[in-house]
Amino acid sequence: MRDTKKGYTMEIANKGGFRFGETAYIIGNEFGARCIAYANNEQEALDHAVDEGFLDGDIMTDEDHREYNDNGWYDSYTYAGNAGEPIWADNLWIKLASNRKRV
């Protein structure tokens, strides 16, 4: 997200842009909104965000993933992106852009 003179602009995760019928999702974490992704569902939007590097800081290390998987703490992470990378889910959020609050 970049601060501009007129307010904030947000990066779009989809290289190909919007396709007819897709929904806009705002994806963020504990640091705020990270990007907008156009997709048919939340998982697909999350995949776009991970593939384009907007959630690189949320990717789990192999050691953390192994520990959490071995202990059955499956609610702490999810898989996303074309590579199915494990990402922390604790502070991850996804909202429909049409449901955002106006300021």
Backbone hydrogen bonds, N-H to C=O, Kabsch-Sander energy under -0.5 kcal/mol:
donor,donor_aa,acceptor,acceptor_aa,energy
2,R,9,T,-2.0
4,T,2,R,-0.5
4,T,7,G,-3.6
7,G,4,T,-1.1
9,T,2,R,-2.1
13,A,36,I,-3.0
15,K,13,A,-0.5
17,G,14,N,-0.7
22,E,19,R,-2.2
23,T,39,A,-3.3
25,Y,37,A,-2.5
26,I,95,K,-3.3
27,I,25,Y,-0.5
27,I,35,C,-2.6
28,G,93,W,-2.6
29,N,32,G,-1.9
32,G,29,N,-2.2
34,R,27,I,-3.3
35,C,27,I,-1.7
36,I,11,E,-2.3
37,A,25,Y,-2.6
39,A,23,T,-2.5
45,A,41,N,-1.9
46,L,42,E,-2.6
47,D,43,Q,-2.4
48,H,44,E,-2.0
49,A,45,A,-2.1
50,V,46,L,-2.4
51,D,47,D,-2.7
52,E,48,H,-1.9
53,G,50,V,-1.6
54,F,49,A,-2.1
55,L,49,A,-0.7
56,D,53,G,-0.9
58,D,55,L,-2.0
59,I,56,D,-1.2
60,M,86,P,-2.6
65,H,61,T,-2.6
66,R,62,D,-2.4
67,E,63,E,-2.4
68,Y,64,D,-2.8
69,N,65,H,-2.5
70,D,66,R,-2.8
71,N,67,E,-1.8
72,G,69,N,-1.0
73,W,68,Y,-2.5
74,Y,72,G,-1.4
76,S,73,W,-1.4
77,Y,74,Y,-0.9
78,T,87,I,-2.2
80,A,85,E,-2.2
84,G,81,G,-1.6
85,E,80,A,-1.9
87,I,78,T,-3.2
88,W,58,D,-3.1
89,A,76,S,-2.7
90,D,76,S,-0.8
92,L,89,A,-0.6
93,W,28,G,-2.5
95,K,26,I,-2.5
97,A,24,A,-2.8
99,N,96,L,-1.7
100,R,97,A,-1.2
